[in-house]
């Protein structure tokens, strides 16, 4: 083995490429969705159980900041997971598999989901 | 040949396909339900309940719940096998995951079919 190879193990100076960051965030958004689903399932059950339950969910979403933040966070995770998933399906179809195509898809995912994060915030508040 | 016993379909290729099929179902349902809520900002209890008493909405909703349970198992199983190396830790995590997803299935299913 060549002992003169450069070695860089300073983790603060090593960055994942943008494609790796987008891929890792896809995982993170999936974990957030799994947790956020608990609130969504509760809200579905409560809102369909009775008129009082429906009113309670509606009031929470209109007035309670923590509930609004949970919904916004879950919507953001959904938006990101959705866009990154579509990028995944497009790449499965063999489109954009080059190094440049991968980078373009990663930036596309970040830009479109950033717009959706803002729109989700406008919707919730 | 090493075979995994905790992945959803016992086959990586089959899991790969199921992850995509379920993704398309969930994506379609997400667009549907967000569209319904956006189009009806003043939704009341009667129309919300009526929506979930429609047979095709019940079928679509329950299909989406099943897809979410399978999709989450495949996705989080992958995350667990990547990052949780001690078998006991991974097994406990997968057990909690399974119970949680089963709870989602029962509570959401009850809400959908009991509406």
gemmi code that builds the backbone of each chain (N, CA, C; Angstrom):
import gemmi

chains = {
    "A": [
        ("UNK", (0.853, -1.197, 0.000), (0.000, 0.000, 0.000), (0.882, 1.237, 0.000)),
        ("UNK", (0.466, 2.218, -0.721), (1.206, 3.479, -0.793), (1.021, 4.262, 0.503)),
        ("UNK", (2.150, 4.449, 1.233), (2.045, 5.139, 2.531), (2.000, 6.648, 2.405)),
        ("UNK", (2.165, 7.151, 1.205), (2.171, 8.607, 1.027), (0.791, 9.165, 0.687)),
        ("UNK", (-0.210, 8.282, 0.741), (-1.544, 8.773, 0.390), (-2.010, 9.795, 1.429)),
        ("UNK", (-2.713, 10.834, 0.973), (-3.204, 11.815, 1.940), (-4.272, 11.181, 2.825)),
        ("UNK", (-4.224, 11.491, 4.096), (-5.211, 10.962, 5.033), (-5.965, 12.129, 5.648)),
        ("UNK", (-7.257, 12.077, 5.600), (-8.055, 13.156, 6.178), (-9.160, 12.535, 7.021)),
        ("UNK", (-8.916, 12.466, 8.320), (-9.928, 11.886, 9.190), (-10.535, 12.944, 10.109)),
        ("UNK", (-10.288, 14.225, 9.806), (-10.899, 15.290, 10.596), (-12.342, 15.455, 10.128)),
        ("UNK", (-13.268, 14.870, 10.905), (-14.657, 14.804, 10.457), (-15.293, 16.173, 10.254)),
        ("UNK", (-14.728, 17.208, 10.919), (-15.309, 18.538, 10.748), (-14.981, 19.110, 9.378)),
        ("UNK", (-14.042, 18.478, 8.673), (-13.667, 19.001, 7.356), (-14.180, 18.086, 6.234)),
        ("UNK", (-14.856, 16.990, 6.615), (-15.347, 16.068, 5.587), (-16.849, 16.295, 5.414)),
        ("UNK", (-17.258, 16.517, 4.201), (-18.682, 16.727, 3.943), (-19.211, 15.677, 2.992)),
        ("UNK", (-20.433, 15.242, 3.261), (-21.106, 14.401, 2.273), (-21.351, 15.252, 1.036)),
        ("UNK", (-21.321, 14.659, -0.158), (-21.746, 15.420, -1.335), (-23.239, 15.758, -1.206)),
        ("UNK", (-23.697, 16.736, -1.959), (-25.083, 17.201, -1.852), (-26.083, 16.049, -2.052)),
        ("UNK", (-25.720, 15.109, -2.929), (-26.606, 13.959, -3.162), (-26.745, 13.112, -1.889)),
        ("UNK", (-25.632, 13.018, -1.132), (-25.654, 12.256, 0.115), (-26.473, 12.955, 1.180)),
        ("UNK", (-26.357, 14.285, 1.238), (-27.129, 15.060, 2.209), (-28.626, 14.882, 1.943)),
        ("UNK", (-29.002, 14.981, 0.669), (-30.421, 14.843, 0.288), (-30.926, 13.438, 0.610)),
        ("UNK", (-30.088, 12.434, 0.376), (-30.466, 11.051, 0.662), (-30.638, 10.826, 2.164)),
        ("UNK", (-29.687, 11.363, 2.958), (-29.772, 11.197, 4.407), (-31.015, 11.903, 4.946)),
        ("UNK", (-31.300, 13.102, 4.406), (-32.482, 13.849, 4.853), (-33.772, 13.098, 4.505)),
        ("UNK", (-33.728, 12.310, 3.427), (-34.892, 11.487, 3.062), (-35.190, 10.490, 4.182)),
        ("UNK", (-34.125, 9.889, 4.727), (-34.274, 8.973, 5.862), (-34.821, 9.699, 7.076)),
        ("UNK", (-34.213, 10.853, 7.378), (-34.632, 11.607, 8.564), (-36.106, 11.987, 8.437)),
        ("UNK", (-36.525, 12.436, 7.244), (-37.930, 12.830, 7.059), (-38.853, 11.620, 7.222)),
        ("UNK", (-38.373, 10.437, 6.853), (-39.163, 9.225, 7.042), (-39.368, 8.924, 8.522)),
        ("UNK", (-38.303, 9.119, 9.327), (-38.406, 8.893, 10.774), (-39.367, 9.910, 11.388)),
        ("UNK", (-39.263, 11.178, 10.949), (-40.166, 12.222, 11.453), (-41.614, 11.868, 11.104)),
        ("UNK", (-41.838, 11.364, 9.888), (-43.192, 10.990, 9.464), (-43.757, 9.861, 10.319)),
        ("UNK", (-42.891, 8.890, 10.653), (-43.337, 7.773, 11.496), (-43.822, 8.304, 12.858)),
        ("UNK", (-43.097, 9.276, 13.407), (-43.481, 9.856, 14.702), (-44.715, 10.756, 14.530)),
        ("UNK", (-44.693, 11.602, 13.495), (-45.814, 12.507, 13.249), (-47.110, 11.763, 12.952)),
        ("UNK", (-46.990, 10.544, 12.421), (-48.172, 9.746, 12.098), (-49.003, 9.475, 13.344)),
        ("UNK", (-48.360, 9.418, 14.513), (-49.101, 9.187, 15.762), (-50.130, 10.303, 15.956)),
        ("UNK", (-49.698, 11.546, 15.699), (-50.629, 12.676, 15.846), (-51.731, 12.609, 14.788)),
        ("UNK", (-51.342, 12.267, 13.557), (-52.331, 12.214, 12.478), (-53.374, 11.125, 12.728)),
        ("UNK", (-52.921, 9.960, 13.201), (-53.852, 8.868, 13.485), (-54.783, 9.277, 14.628)),
        ("UNK", (-54.213, 9.914, 15.672), (-55.042, 10.390, 16.777), (-56.079, 11.393, 16.263)),
        ("UNK", (-55.636, 12.340, 15.429), (-56.535, 13.387, 14.926), (-57.640, 12.778, 14.063)),
        ("UNK", (-57.280, 11.769, 13.244), (-58.288, 11.106, 12.401), (-59.338, 10.422, 13.277)),
        ("UNK", (-58.861, 9.684, 14.282), (-59.761, 8.953, 15.176), (-60.664, 9.914, 15.940)),
        ("UNK", (-60.061, 10.959, 16.514), (-60.835, 11.909, 17.318), (-61.848, 12.657, 16.451)),
        ("UNK", (-61.410, 13.090, 15.257), (-62.280, 13.923, 14.413), (-63.468, 13.133, 13.867)),
        ("UNK", (-63.317, 11.798, 13.772), (-64.413, 10.982, 13.241), (-65.262, 10.354, 14.343)),
        ("UNK", (-64.792, 10.454, 15.608), (-65.486, 9.750, 16.686), (-66.782, 10.450, 17.095)),
        ("UNK", (-66.767, 11.782, 17.142), (-67.958, 12.531, 17.564), (-67.810, 13.988, 17.150)),
        ("UNK", (-68.930, 14.724, 17.208), (-68.889, 16.154, 16.883), (-67.970, 16.892, 17.853)),
        ("UNK", (-67.974, 16.456, 19.126), (-67.116, 17.097, 20.126), (-65.639, 16.842, 19.801)),
        ("UNK", (-65.334, 15.608, 19.387), (-63.958, 15.279, 19.013), (-63.498, 16.085, 17.807)),
        ("UNK", (-64.395, 16.224, 16.831), (-64.080, 17.026, 15.632), (-63.774, 18.468, 16.028)),
        ("UNK", (-64.631, 19.022, 16.918), (-64.449, 20.404, 17.364), (-63.129, 20.568, 18.116)),
        ("UNK", (-62.781, 19.524, 18.896), (-61.534, 19.584, 19.661), (-60.323, 19.642, 18.727)),
        ("UNK", (-60.323, 18.777, 17.697), (-59.214, 18.763, 16.743), (-59.148, 20.103, 16.007)),
        ("UNK", (-60.325, 20.606, 15.586), (-60.368, 21.853, 14.833), (-59.842, 23.022, 15.680)),
        ("UNK", (-60.233, 23.007, 16.961), (-59.793, 24.086, 17.855), (-58.283, 24.011, 18.092)),
        ("UNK", (-57.767, 22.789, 18.279), (-56.326, 22.605, 18.470), (-55.552, 23.173, 17.283)),
        ("UNK", (-56.014, 22.843, 16.074), (-55.305, 23.269, 14.864), (-55.432, 24.780, 14.649)),
        ("UNK", (-56.481, 25.382, 15.232), (-56.686, 26.816, 15.035), (-55.961, 27.641, 16.086)),
        ("UNK", (-55.771, 27.073, 17.288), (-55.305, 27.908, 18.395), (-54.042, 27.430, 19.097)),
        ("UNK", (-53.767, 26.127, 19.074), (-52.660, 25.602, 19.872), (-51.363, 25.586, 19.064)),
        ("UNK", (-50.384, 26.375, 19.523), (-49.149, 26.503, 18.744), (-48.400, 25.184, 18.633)),
        ("UNK", (-48.372, 24.413, 19.728), (-47.631, 23.145, 19.706), (-48.248, 22.192, 18.682)),
        ("UNK", (-49.594, 22.105, 18.675), (-50.277, 21.247, 17.701), (-50.003, 21.736, 16.281)),
        ("UNK", (-50.040, 23.058, 16.099), (-49.779, 23.626, 14.767), (-48.352, 23.310, 14.323)),
        ("UNK", (-47.405, 23.410, 15.286), (-46.009, 23.145, 14.951), (-45.808, 21.674, 14.583)),
        ("UNK", (-46.480, 20.768, 15.318), (-46.386, 19.335, 15.012), (-46.928, 19.068, 13.602)),
        ("UNK", (-48.074, 19.686, 13.281), (-48.668, 19.479, 11.959), (-47.768, 20.062, 10.871)),
        ("UNK", (-47.236, 21.266, 11.139), (-46.342, 21.863, 10.142), (-45.101, 20.989, 9.938)),
        ("UNK", (-44.504, 20.523, 11.029), (-43.319, 19.665, 10.937), (-43.618, 18.381, 10.178)),
        ("UNK", (-44.783, 17.793, 10.451), (-45.162, 16.557, 9.765), (-45.417, 16.830, 8.283)),
        ("UNK", (-46.068, 17.960, 7.992), (-46.314, 18.325, 6.584), (-44.997, 18.565, 5.848)),
        ("UNK", (-44.043, 19.211, 6.518), (-42.736, 19.457, 5.892), (-42.033, 18.130, 5.603)),
        ("UNK", (-42.070, 17.217, 6.588), (-41.452, 15.896, 6.390), (-42.139, 15.173, 5.234)),
        ("UNK", (-43.479, 15.284, 5.173), (-44.236, 14.652, 4.089), (-43.848, 15.253, 2.740)),
        ("UNK", (-43.766, 16.586, 2.694), (-43.418, 17.267, 1.438), (-42.027, 16.841, 0.967)),
        ("UNK", (-41.074, 16.837, 1.903), (-39.707, 16.470, 1.519), (-39.639, 15.009, 1.070)),
        ("UNK", (-40.262, 14.126, 1.860), (-40.240, 12.690, 1.559), (-40.904, 12.420, 0.208)),
        ("UNK", (-41.976, 13.178, -0.074), (-42.728, 13.083, -1.330), (-41.834, 13.474, -2.515)),
        ("UNK", (-41.214, 14.659, -2.417), (-40.387, 15.162, -3.528), (-39.163, 14.270, -3.732)),
        ("UNK", (-38.496, 13.920, -2.623), (-37.303, 13.065, -2.734), (-37.690, 11.689, -3.265)),
        ("UNK", (-38.888, 11.221, -2.906), (-39.361, 9.931, -3.398), (-39.621, 9.959, -4.892)),
        ("UNK", (-40.196, 11.063, -5.365), (-40.446, 11.193, -6.800), (-39.119, 11.251, -7.559)),
        ("UNK", (-38.139, 11.978, -6.971), (-36.804, 12.009, -7.580), (-36.249, 10.586, -7.672)),
        ("UNK", (-36.492, 9.795, -6.600), (-36.024, 8.416, -6.560), (-36.645, 7.597, -7.696)),
        ("UNK", (-37.983, 7.745, -7.870), (-38.684, 6.983, -8.911), (-38.190, 7.388, -10.301)),
        ("UNK", (-37.925, 8.703, -10.473), (-37.417, 9.172, -11.773), (-36.052, 8.539, -12.047)),
        ("UNK", (-35.205, 8.476, -10.985), (-33.880, 7.866, -11.175), (-33.999, 6.352, -11.387)),
        ("UNK", (-35.014, 5.719, -10.746), (-35.259, 4.286, -10.981), (-35.564, 4.036, -12.452)),
        ("UNK", (-36.214, 5.027, -13.088), (-36.567, 4.895, -14.503), (-35.352, 5.143, -15.406)),
        ("UNK", (-34.198, 5.405, -14.767), (-32.969, 5.562, -15.546), (-32.688, 6.978, -15.982)),
        ("UNK", (-33.483, 7.930, -15.444), (-33.295, 9.332, -15.830), (-32.455, 10.044, -14.771)),
        ("UNK", (-31.439, 10.776, -15.211), (-30.625, 11.561, -14.288), (-29.692, 10.739, -13.423)),
        ("UNK", (-29.180, 9.637, -13.968), (-28.301, 8.780, -13.170), (-26.827, 9.181, -13.238)),
        ("UNK", (-26.515, 10.179, -14.057), (-25.131, 10.627, -14.144), (-24.778, 11.443, -12.899)),
        ("UNK", (-23.495, 11.766, -12.746), (-23.059, 12.563, -11.594), (-23.753, 13.922, -11.618)),
        ("UNK", (-23.806, 14.538, -12.795), (-24.455, 15.853, -12.912), (-25.958, 15.729, -12.697)),
        ("UNK", (-26.544, 14.666, -13.265), (-27.982, 14.451, -13.113), (-28.354, 14.255, -11.654)),
        ("UNK", (-27.526, 13.517, -10.922), (-27.767, 13.296, -9.503), (-27.742, 14.597, -8.727)),
        ("UNK", (-26.762, 15.448, -9.047), (-26.656, 16.749, -8.380), (-27.857, 17.621, -8.697)),
        ("UNK", (-28.251, 17.624, -9.977), (-29.407, 18.437, -10.386), (-30.655, 17.974, -9.661)),
        ("UNK", (-30.845, 16.644, -9.545), (-31.995, 16.093, -8.841), (-31.978, 16.483, -7.372)),
        ("UNK", (-30.784, 16.490, -6.775), (-30.659, 16.859, -5.359), (-31.052, 18.317, -5.142)),
        ("UNK", (-30.549, 19.207, -6.003), (-30.912, 20.626, -5.877), (-32.399, 20.827, -6.140)),
        ("UNK", (-32.934, 20.106, -7.122), (-34.373, 20.159, -7.431), (-35.180, 19.788, -6.183)),
        ("UNK", (-34.781, 18.690, -5.529), (-35.476, 18.236, -4.314), (-35.459, 19.316, -3.242)),
        ("UNK", (-34.279, 19.927, -3.026), (-34.151, 20.935, -1.969), (-34.981, 22.173, -2.278)),
        ("UNK", (-34.950, 22.624, -3.523), (-35.649, 23.867, -3.872), (-37.162, 23.675, -3.817)),
        ("UNK", (-37.654, 22.592, -4.452), (-39.105, 22.364, -4.462), (-39.626, 22.160, -3.042)),
        ("UNK", (-38.888, 21.383, -2.222), (-39.409, 21.143, -0.871), (-39.325, 22.410, -0.022)),
        ("UNK", (-38.319, 23.269, -0.256), (-38.253, 24.528, 0.494), (-39.492, 25.379, 0.213)),
        ("UNK", (-39.907, 25.412, -1.052), (-41.127, 26.157, -1.413), (-42.336, 25.551, -0.694)),
        ("UNK", (-42.400, 24.196, -0.673), (-43.530, 23.522, -0.023), (-43.527, 23.749, 1.493)),
        ("UNK", (-42.333, 23.864, 2.113), (-42.259, 24.141, 3.557), (-42.954, 25.466, 3.852)),
        ("UNK", (-42.653, 26.477, 3.010), (-43.243, 27.811, 3.211), (-44.755, 27.742, 3.016)),
        ("UNK", (-45.188, 27.066, 1.932), (-46.628, 26.948, 1.659), (-47.348, 26.213, 2.795)),
        ("UNK", (-46.699, 25.174, 3.344), (-47.297, 24.437, 4.466), (-47.445, 25.359, 5.674)),
        ("UNK", (-46.450, 26.216, 5.893), (-46.523, 27.171, 6.997), (-47.660, 28.160, 6.803)),
        ("UNK", (-47.827, 28.636, 5.567), (-48.924, 29.560, 5.258), (-50.266, 28.876, 5.522)),
        ("UNK", (-50.345, 27.597, 5.170), (-51.586, 26.841, 5.350), (-51.913, 26.674, 6.837)),
        ("UNK", (-50.900, 26.292, 7.624), (-51.140, 25.994, 9.044), (-51.443, 27.262, 9.842)),
        ("UNK", (-50.714, 28.393, 9.509), (-50.910, 29.606, 10.319), (-51.753, 30.666, 9.623)),
    ],
    "B": [
        ("UNK", (-25.697, -18.671, 1.527), (-26.456, -17.439, 1.324), (-27.143, -17.020, 2.617)),
        ("UNK", (-26.903, -15.783, 3.009), (-27.516, -15.285, 4.240), (-28.892, -14.732, 3.920)),
        ("UNK", (-29.875, -15.199, 4.680), (-31.242, -14.693, 4.464), (-31.691, -13.948, 5.708)),
        ("UNK", (-32.257, -12.765, 5.490), (-32.766, -12.020, 6.627), (-34.142, -12.546, 7.006)),
        ("UNK", (-34.430, -12.540, 8.307), (-35.735, -13.047, 8.744), (-36.644, -11.930, 9.257)),
        ("UNK", (-36.160, -10.676, 9.249), (-37.010, -9.614, 9.797), (-37.467, -8.613, 8.737)),
        ("UNK", (-36.946, -8.703, 7.505), (-37.454, -7.767, 6.492), (-38.852, -8.213, 6.045)),
        ("UNK", (-39.589, -7.267, 5.445), (-41.027, -7.482, 5.252), (-41.346, -8.726, 4.426)),
        ("UNK", (-40.652, -8.914, 3.298), (-41.060, -9.961, 2.365), (-40.029, -11.075, 2.229)),
        ("UNK", (-39.019, -11.089, 3.128), (-37.949, -12.107, 3.082), (-37.091, -12.009, 1.833)),
        ("UNK", (-37.310, -10.978, 1.015), (-36.506, -10.827, -0.189), (-36.226, -9.350, -0.413)),
        ("UNK", (-34.967, -9.011, -0.589), (-34.604, -7.616, -0.788), (-35.255, -7.035, -2.035)),
        ("UNK", (-35.282, -7.841, -3.111), (-35.857, -7.349, -4.366), (-37.355, -7.105, -4.212)),
        ("UNK", (-38.023, -8.016, -3.508), (-39.453, -7.856, -3.284), (-39.729, -6.645, -2.389)),
        ("UNK", (-38.912, -6.469, -1.336), (-39.038, -5.278, -0.485), (-38.879, -4.008, -1.320)),
        ("UNK", (-37.889, -4.036, -2.194), (-37.594, -2.886, -3.065), (-38.837, -2.518, -3.872)),
        ("UNK", (-39.488, -3.537, -4.441), (-40.678, -3.279, -5.256), (-41.837, -2.805, -4.383)),
        ("UNK", (-42.065, -3.466, -3.232), (-43.168, -3.088, -2.349), (-42.999, -1.655, -1.848)),
        ("UNK", (-41.745, -1.265, -1.605), (-41.499, 0.093, -1.126), (-41.972, 1.109, -2.166)),
        ("UNK", (-41.799, 0.780, -3.448), (-42.210, 1.696, -4.514), (-43.724, 1.661, -4.751)),
        ("UNK", (-44.301, 0.475, -4.736), (-45.758, 0.369, -4.915), (-46.473, 1.107, -3.785)),
        ("UNK", (-46.035, 0.866, -2.531), (-46.674, 1.529, -1.391), (-46.452, 3.035, -1.470)),
        ("UNK", (-45.268, 3.459, -1.936), (-44.969, 4.897, -2.040), (-45.961, 5.590, -2.972)),
        ("UNK", (-46.273, 4.945, -4.097), (-47.197, 5.543, -5.064), (-48.599, 5.652, -4.456)),
        ("UNK", (-49.026, 4.612, -3.714), (-50.341, 4.647, -3.065), (-50.395, 5.783, -2.040)),
        ("UNK", (-49.362, 5.877, -1.196), (-49.340, 6.904, -0.146), (-49.296, 8.301, -0.775)),
        ("UNK", (-48.490, 8.454, -1.828), (-48.381, 9.759, -2.492), (-49.738, 10.183, -3.055)),
        ("UNK", (-50.439, 9.238, -3.696), (-51.756, 9.552, -4.263), (-52.727, 9.935, -3.147)),
        ("UNK", (-52.684, 9.194, -2.024), (-53.598, 9.490, -0.920), (-53.270, 10.835, -0.281)),
        ("UNK", (-51.980, 11.146, -0.165), (-51.577, 12.435, 0.425), (-52.106, 13.587, -0.420)),
        ("UNK", (-51.981, 13.463, -1.742), (-52.493, 14.496, -2.637), (-54.005, 14.613, -2.486)),
        ("UNK", (-54.677, 13.458, -2.391), (-56.135, 13.443, -2.251), (-56.577, 14.144, -0.972)),
        ("UNK", (-56.005, 13.765, 0.170), (-56.510, 14.271, 1.441), (-56.121, 15.743, 1.636)),
        ("UNK", (-54.915, 16.120, 1.193), (-54.515, 17.531, 1.269), (-55.411, 18.352, 0.347)),
        ("UNK", (-55.729, 17.809, -0.834), (-56.620, 18.489, -1.768), (-58.001, 18.711, -1.168)),
        ("UNK", (-58.545, 17.658, -0.510), (-59.867, 17.766, 0.123), (-59.853, 18.861, 1.192)),
        ("UNK", (-58.811, 18.864, 2.024), (-58.745, 19.837, 3.123), (-58.525, 21.258, 2.594)),
        ("UNK", (-57.731, 21.381, 1.523), (-57.489, 22.711, 0.944), (-58.759, 23.251, 0.278)),
        ("UNK", (-59.524, 22.332, -0.355), (-60.720, 22.758, -1.078), (-61.878, 23.059, -0.128)),
        ("UNK", (-61.806, 22.532, 1.104), (-62.884, 22.739, 2.075), (-62.343, 23.305, 3.388)),
        ("UNK", (-61.918, 24.567, 3.372), (-61.321, 25.138, 4.593), (-62.309, 25.229, 5.752)),
        ("UNK", (-63.612, 25.250, 5.452), (-64.621, 25.342, 6.513), (-65.333, 24.017, 6.730)),
        ("UNK", (-64.608, 22.932, 6.554), (-65.163, 21.586, 6.728), (-65.843, 21.452, 8.094)),
        ("UNK", (-67.085, 20.917, 8.106), (-67.743, 20.657, 9.388), (-67.808, 19.149, 9.630)),
        ("UNK", (-68.277, 18.787, 10.847), (-68.272, 17.377, 11.243), (-69.111, 16.519, 10.311)),
        ("UNK", (-70.301, 17.028, 9.925), (-71.220, 16.235, 9.105), (-70.597, 15.866, 7.760)),
        ("UNK", (-69.965, 16.832, 7.096), (-69.403, 16.529, 5.773), (-68.111, 15.703, 5.894)),
        ("UNK", (-67.366, 15.923, 6.994), (-66.149, 15.125, 7.240), (-66.523, 13.658, 7.446)),
        ("UNK", (-67.591, 13.438, 8.258), (-68.046, 12.083, 8.525), (-68.627, 11.453, 7.256)),
        ("UNK", (-69.391, 12.264, 6.491), (-69.995, 11.758, 5.254), (-68.910, 11.307, 4.269)),
        ("UNK", (-67.812, 12.088, 4.237), (-66.694, 11.738, 3.342), (-66.165, 10.351, 3.678)),
        ("UNK", (-65.988, 10.089, 4.990), (-65.415, 8.804, 5.407), (-66.461, 7.693, 5.503)),
        ("UNK", (-67.714, 8.009, 5.157), (-68.728, 6.963, 5.047), (-68.882, 6.510, 3.603)),
        ("UNK", (-68.183, 7.186, 2.683), (-68.210, 6.784, 1.283), (-67.323, 5.555, 1.119)),
        ("UNK", (-67.860, 4.524, 0.470), (-67.115, 3.263, 0.398), (-65.736, 3.431, -0.251)),
        ("UNK", (-65.684, 4.160, -1.382), (-64.383, 4.245, -2.055), (-63.368, 5.023, -1.221)),
        ("UNK", (-63.855, 6.010, -0.414), (-62.926, 6.738, 0.467), (-62.424, 5.812, 1.572)),
        ("UNK", (-63.323, 4.953, 2.089), (-62.909, 3.988, 3.112), (-61.872, 3.021, 2.563)),
        ("UNK", (-62.109, 2.538, 1.335), (-61.169, 1.596, 0.720), (-59.828, 2.281, 0.472)),
        ("UNK", (-59.876, 3.488, -0.112), (-58.658, 4.238, -0.418), (-57.894, 4.542, 0.877)),
        ("UNK", (-58.636, 4.966, 1.929), (-57.995, 5.322, 3.201), (-57.336, 4.108, 3.843)),
        ("UNK", (-58.066, 2.972, 3.855), (-57.505, 1.791, 4.507), (-56.334, 1.224, 3.707)),
        ("UNK", (-56.432, 1.313, 2.382), (-55.309, 0.908, 1.528), (-54.077, 1.752, 1.848)),
        ("UNK", (-54.303, 3.066, 2.029), (-53.193, 3.966, 2.355), (-52.589, 3.611, 3.712)),
        ("UNK", (-53.440, 3.277, 4.690), (-52.938, 2.900, 6.019), (-52.085, 1.632, 5.925)),
        ("UNK", (-52.576, 0.628, 5.183), (-51.799, -0.607, 4.996), (-50.470, -0.301, 4.304)),
        ("UNK", (-50.509, 0.569, 3.284), (-49.295, 0.938, 2.554), (-48.310, 1.639, 3.495)),
        ("UNK", (-48.844, 2.513, 4.374), (-47.974, 3.236, 5.311), (-47.300, 2.251, 6.273)),
        ("UNK", (-48.073, 1.277, 6.782), (-47.508, 0.306, 7.722), (-46.365, -0.483, 7.053)),
        ("UNK", (-46.613, -0.978, 5.835), (-45.580, -1.732, 5.120), (-44.384, -0.869, 4.764)),
        ("UNK", (-44.657, 0.342, 4.278), (-43.610, 1.272, 3.854), (-42.718, 1.654, 5.041)),
        ("UNK", (-43.379, 1.925, 6.189), (-42.621, 2.322, 7.376), (-41.780, 1.155, 7.893)),
        ("UNK", (-42.328, -0.065, 7.820), (-41.547, -1.232, 8.265), (-40.302, -1.392, 7.389)),
        ("UNK", (-40.479, -1.352, 6.076), (-39.334, -1.542, 5.170), (-38.300, -0.427, 5.393)),
        ("UNK", (-38.781, 0.825, 5.465), (-37.866, 1.963, 5.606), (-37.126, 1.938, 6.931)),
        ("UNK", (-37.849, 1.742, 8.026), (-37.210, 1.788, 9.341), (-36.420, 0.512, 9.625)),
        ("UNK", (-36.831, -0.607, 9.011), (-36.022, -1.827, 9.105), (-34.649, -1.571, 8.464)),
        ("UNK", (-34.649, -0.887, 7.320), (-33.405, -0.564, 6.631), (-32.531, 0.340, 7.501)),
        ("UNK", (-33.167, 1.359, 8.098), (-32.423, 2.263, 8.975), (-31.849, 1.474, 10.163)),
        ("UNK", (-32.661, 0.601, 10.751), (-32.225, -0.161, 11.923), (-31.054, -1.088, 11.580)),
        ("UNK", (-31.132, -1.764, 10.429), (-30.051, -2.689, 10.083), (-28.775, -1.941, 9.700)),
        ("UNK", (-28.914, -0.673, 9.293), (-27.732, 0.130, 8.967), (-27.020, 0.647, 10.214)),
        ("UNK", (-27.809, 1.061, 11.217), (-27.190, 1.785, 12.337), (-27.182, 1.022, 13.646)),
        ("UNK", (-28.032, -0.006, 13.794), (-28.091, -0.716, 15.073), (-27.419, -2.068, 14.906)),
        ("UNK", (-26.169, -2.149, 15.295), (-25.424, -3.379, 15.072), (-25.661, -4.443, 16.145)),
        ("UNK", (-25.720, -4.082, 17.453), (-25.997, -5.152, 18.435), (-27.397, -5.713, 18.194)),
        ("UNK", (-27.480, -7.029, 18.074), (-28.738, -7.667, 17.692), (-29.869, -7.368, 18.680)),
        ("UNK", (-29.527, -7.325, 19.984), (-30.564, -7.092, 20.999), (-31.181, -5.712, 20.818)),
        ("UNK", (-30.328, -4.710, 20.569), (-30.814, -3.336, 20.395), (-31.744, -3.263, 19.189)),
        ("UNK", (-31.298, -3.884, 18.094), (-32.090, -3.848, 16.868), (-33.422, -4.582, 17.057)),
        ("UNK", (-33.361, -5.692, 17.762), (-34.564, -6.487, 17.958), (-35.594, -5.740, 18.801)),
        ("UNK", (-35.106, -5.073, 19.859), (-36.020, -4.300, 20.715), (-36.634, -3.157, 19.911)),
        ("UNK", (-35.789, -2.477, 19.119), (-36.299, -1.390, 18.278), (-37.368, -1.902, 17.317)),
        ("UNK", (-37.101, -3.035, 16.659), (-38.063, -3.572, 15.691), (-39.349, -4.016, 16.378)),
        ("UNK", (-39.224, -4.505, 17.620), (-40.422, -4.910, 18.368), (-41.290, -3.688, 18.673)),
        ("UNK", (-40.648, -2.594, 19.129), (-41.394, -1.359, 19.418), (-42.022, -0.829, 18.127)),
        ("UNK", (-41.249, -0.880, 17.033), (-41.744, -0.433, 15.739), (-42.986, -1.232, 15.326)),
        ("UNK", (-42.905, -2.546, 15.473), (-44.019, -3.406, 15.083), (-45.272, -3.125, 15.894)),
        ("UNK", (-45.109, -2.979, 17.202), (-46.266, -2.706, 18.064), (-46.877, -1.347, 17.713)),
        ("UNK", (-46.008, -0.354, 17.469), (-46.496, 0.990, 17.137), (-47.270, 0.977, 15.820)),
        ("UNK", (-46.711, 0.318, 14.802), (-47.388, 0.274, 13.502), (-48.701, -0.501, 13.594)),
        ("UNK", (-48.713, -1.557, 14.425), (-49.938, -2.327, 14.610), (-51.007, -1.453, 15.272)),
        ("UNK", (-50.575, -0.616, 16.229), (-51.498, 0.307, 16.892), (-52.059, 1.324, 15.894)),
        ("UNK", (-51.186, 1.877, 15.054), (-51.655, 2.799, 14.001), (-52.710, 2.111, 13.144)),
        ("UNK", (-52.436, 0.868, 12.761), (-53.345, 0.122, 11.878), (-54.712, -0.044, 12.526)),
        ("UNK", (-54.720, -0.438, 13.804), (-55.984, -0.705, 14.495), (-56.767, 0.586, 14.713)),
        ("UNK", (-56.085, 1.631, 15.228), (-56.796, 2.877, 15.550), (-57.296, 3.554, 14.271)),
        ("UNK", (-56.449, 3.624, 13.236), (-56.873, 4.248, 11.982), (-57.954, 3.409, 11.304)),
        ("UNK", (-57.800, 2.082, 11.353), (-58.795, 1.203, 10.752), (-60.144, 1.340, 11.428)),
        ("UNK", (-60.123, 1.408, 12.774), (-61.369, 1.574, 13.527), (-62.036, 2.900, 13.158)),
        ("UNK", (-61.213, 3.957, 13.047), (-61.752, 5.280, 12.709), (-62.383, 5.264, 11.314)),
        ("UNK", (-61.707, 4.589, 10.367), (-62.180, 4.587, 8.980), (-63.449, 3.746, 8.840)),
        ("UNK", (-63.448, 2.538, 9.409), (-64.599, 1.641, 9.212), (-65.742, 1.941, 10.160)),
        ("UNK", (-65.443, 2.697, 11.233), (-66.498, 2.998, 12.195), (-67.143, 4.354, 11.973)),
        ("UNK", (-66.687, 5.062, 10.943), (-67.154, 6.437, 10.746), (-68.636, 6.475, 10.409)),
    ],
}
model = gemmi.Model(1)
for chain_id, residues in chains.items():
    chain = gemmi.Chain(chain_id)
    for i, (resn, *xyz) in enumerate(residues, 1):
        res = gemmi.Residue()
        res.name, res.seqid = resn, gemmi.SeqId(i, " ")
        for name, pos in zip(("N", "CA", "C"), xyz):
            atom = gemmi.Atom()
            atom.name, atom.element = name, gemmi.Element(name[0])
            atom.pos, atom.b_iso = gemmi.Position(*pos), 0.0
            res.add_atom(atom)
        chain.add_residue(res)
    model.add_chain(chain)
structure = gemmi.Structure()
structure.add_model(model)
structure.setup_entities()
